[in-house]
């Protein structure tokens, strides 16, 4: 009998280990549905707990009280696992990881939005939705995948501008895991090293200009430079090149694959440097997101920005031309001057 008990105890422990190991990968690989994986996990855990008092009983078998200890301990452990653990697990998780309290930062909604994206990238979480600041509010939804079962734990970050110029950040976590608290902690770390009013964390690629913090201008970006633009906080790409101008790759597809909004506003040459096109550009730039505005060299981008500044932003001719030059205006300057001089 003692030998049988020993074999049974060791077999139970070994089988428990196999069931627990098989439950996670089996579910992640699609071999098991969730009820079957959960059943394997519970069965393995029960067998594992059962094997402990059996092994104790085997060790104490030579003593009369050892048998009673084995039976009583096994009954107590199985009963506790069967009733207490499933009932209390979710409530314990809620208690252990309550939703973080909202936090107010000195940084703007744009700066906080960029920092949240940096934290999500750092943690290798998947972005489901990223709405840049618009009318003072922004939103980021991300999911983290658990290691064993591959569960999707969803998190939402809501960013709201405050009247004082800062931002109020609130995070929610549907599964009450520690990830929402981790996100808030890492966000505070990021922003503590980034003074209010600082620029995006990543540098703008060489050869491009920044007439202001919300705008990057230049020539045709490469695939790699589009990735760098995203890291620098760009959320929208406005392409002024015409349909007959080849970029050497599908720029729209590349931009959208990176999660960037892509807009084509064809400016085919000097004849398209007009007040109407300046007005169209103004409508596209009337947001708080960071924009890449490009043509082939930056010349058309600078020309249209100069005309926009003169006609729609009430800058003087000298100030508007200087802005255009800072954005890349070169050979189209005479065309811009002629349109500025024309009757409105």
C-alpha positions, 0 to 999 in steps of 0.5 A: 500500500505504501508503495502504491501511495508513493507511485500515485503521489509522484504520478499525480505531481508529474501529471499536474505539471504536464497539464499546467504546461499544456494548458497555456501553449495549447490555447495560444496555438489554437489546439484547445478552446478556452473552457478546455484550457481552463479545465486543464489548468484547474485539473493540473492545479488540483492534482498538484495540490493533491500530490503534496499531502500524498507525498507527506502521507507517504513519508509518514506512512510508518506512523499511524497518524501519517495516514490520517494527516494525508487524508485530512490534508488532501480533503482540506486542500482540494476543498479550499481550491475548489470553492475559495480560489474561483470565487475570490480570484477576480475580486482579489485582482480588483483589490490588488490593482485598482484603477489609477487615480487621474493625474494632472501634468504640466505638459500639453495634451500634445506632449502627453500624447507623444509620451503615451505613445513612447511608453506603449512602444517601449512596452511592446503593446499593440496600439488599437487606436491613437487619436491625436489631440483635437479640441483639447482631447486625445485618446490612446487604446492599446492591448498587452498580450499575456505570456501564458494564455495570450490574453488580450488586456485592453487599456485606454488612456484619455488625455484632456487639456486643462484651462491652465495649459496642462493635461489631465490623464486618466487610464482604464484597464478592463481586466484590472491588471497591473498594466494600467498602473505600470503605464501611468508610472512610466508616463510620469517617468517620461514626462519628469525628464521632459520639461513643458514645451519641449519638442518631440522626443525623436529628432527630425531627419536630416534635410528637413526643416521645422518652421514651427514645432507643429510643422516639418517641411522638405523634399520627398521622404524615404521609407526610413524617413517616414518611420523617423517622422512618426517617431518625431511625433508626426501624425499626418503627411501632406504630399504636394507632389503631382500624380505623375511624380514618382516617389520610388515606392507607394508613399500612401501605403507606407504612411498608412501602414505606420498609422499616419494620415496621408493627404494628397494636395497636388501642386504641379508647378508655379501655376498652382501657387494660388490663394485657393490652394493656400486656403486648402492648405490652411484648412488641412493645417488647422489642427494641433497635430504635427504634420509633414508637408513635403514636395520634391525639394521643399520649394512648393511647400515653402511657397504655399506656406508663405502665401498662406501666411500673407493672405490668411494669417496677416503677416507682412510680405517680408515676414511671410517670405521669411517664413517661406524661406525657412520652410524651403522656398527658393525659385518660386519666390518671384511667383509668390511675390506676384500672387501677393501683389495681385488684387484680392 
